[in-house]
């Protein structure tokens, strides 16, 4: 218990409250749903062959198939309505490539989301060191977004083909006994597709999650931070100190007409005259 508490105390679980960590957690969860609904699927259909000779009929022919949907390896025995003889038939098509591709992407996305979440929580400083972690995270996120789109589209097309190949009405056409008009062939029930339909939905939801998380991972990289540094959002602060002009400190400049004080204050010059203007000439004409 103490070890668990120490591990929890070392982690930064606040990252799960921000979009970067929260979306990673959703990616991890939705990846589980994607590969579980596809990789764990098994289906069954049932057809019947009613021969003219009732003893040769078989009204309950069960055909089972499952992931990875190599239908050309699924076989079943049906009566030929010619005595007790039977023929072995195989379903048509091999759709394992698209199904396995989809499940593989889901498994790797599950593992990477789990690893990224652990790094976010316990190795945040290492993740941000030299911006190497965010750059790798950004590239992997873009790649997985593209792969989710491709694999989901491929599996959606593969699922459509699987539905056609396992349609009981199409399977009946493979039986030679059903080509005779006197024999009656039909389908009891077909496969249930809700699980596989859900897997396609989860595939596209994973694409939306990974594509949406590109922006939040990009914000952690140096590309986004460098742009923010080049184009600051706020206006530059004004200078705290006022602009001061240099003061003139000079010595006293004296002229015969008056005195000039050079201490920064321009005082009035002391200009004194002697009451009347005297000159060397006569004062009257």
Helices and strands as residue ranges (DSSP letters): H 2-10, G 13-17, H 19-39, E 42-50, G 54-56, E 58-66, G 71-73, E 75-79, E 86-90, H 96-122, H 124-128, G 129-131, H 132-165, H 168-172, G 177-179, E 184-189, H 194-218, H 222-230, E 253-255, E 258-260
